[in-house]
C-alpha cells in the first residue's frame, strides 16, 4: 500500500470518529456503493456492458 493511500485511510478514520450514528450509517452505505462501482470498473473489458 502506498504512503498516499495510508494517509488517506488515517484521515478518513479520524473524520469517521467524529460522526454520529446516522452519519456513520450513511457513510457505510455509500462505501458499499463505491465498492460495487470499483468492482464493476475493474472487470475485464469483455465483461463490461456496451
N, C-alpha and C positions, 0 to 999 in steps of 0.2 A: 504494500500500500504506500502511495506517495505521501510525502510530508504535507502537501497541499490538502490531500483528502483527509489525513489525520486531523489537520487544523479545522477543517470544515465540520468533522464529527464532534470535536471538542466544543466548538462554538455552538453547534446545534443543540447538543446536550445541555449546555449552560442555559440556552434560551428555553428549552423544554422544562427545566427545573423551576422556572418562574410562572408557568402556566397553570390555570385551574383545570379541573377535571373535564369540563366541557371542551375547552380548547385542546386538551390532550386527545380527546376522542376524535375531534375534527382532524387534528394532525395525523392521527393513526390511520383514519380512513383515507386521507389524502395521500399518505405514503404508500398505502396499498394500491391505489390507483396508479401512482407513478411507477411503482414496482412492476405492475402489469404492463404499463406502456413501454418500459425499458425492455421487458421480456419480448414484447412484440417487435420492438426496434432491433433486437439482437437476433431475431430469427434469420435463417438462411434466406438469401434473396429469392430463391424459387418458391419459398413458402409464403412470401408476402402477397397480399391481395393486390390486384390491379396490375 
